[in-house]
Amino acid sequence: MGIDDGDDEVSEERRGSIHIYSTIEVTICGEDVLAVQRLTPEEAREVAFLLMKYAEISEDVGESVEADLNEMEKFA
């Protein structure tokens, strides 16, 4: 399954004319799913920024939960 934009008028109207050699292809593989998306450099930077922010939040939550669990072990 691909989620890549096509070379049609609707895609071009939405994202502009994007030359295939000016994009970054991102592929995400799952058990039964393969998702492919071409990103412009600007879109790739935005995705990278969002992934970094999400990673920071996930890391903070993980550390907080671990600290709480360690604290609760005192009562076990």
Residue pairs with C-beta under 8 A, 6 or more apart in sequence:
1 33
1 34
1 35
2 34
2 35
2 36
3 35
3 36
3 37
4 25
4 36
4 37
4 38
5 11
5 14
5 15
5 18
5 38
12 18
15 40
18 38
18 40
20 38
22 40
22 41
23 38
23 39
23 40
23 41
24 38
24 39
24 40
24 41
24 44
25 36
25 37
25 38
25 39
26 36
26 37
26 38
26 39
26 44
26 47
27 34
27 35
27 36
28 34
28 35
39 47
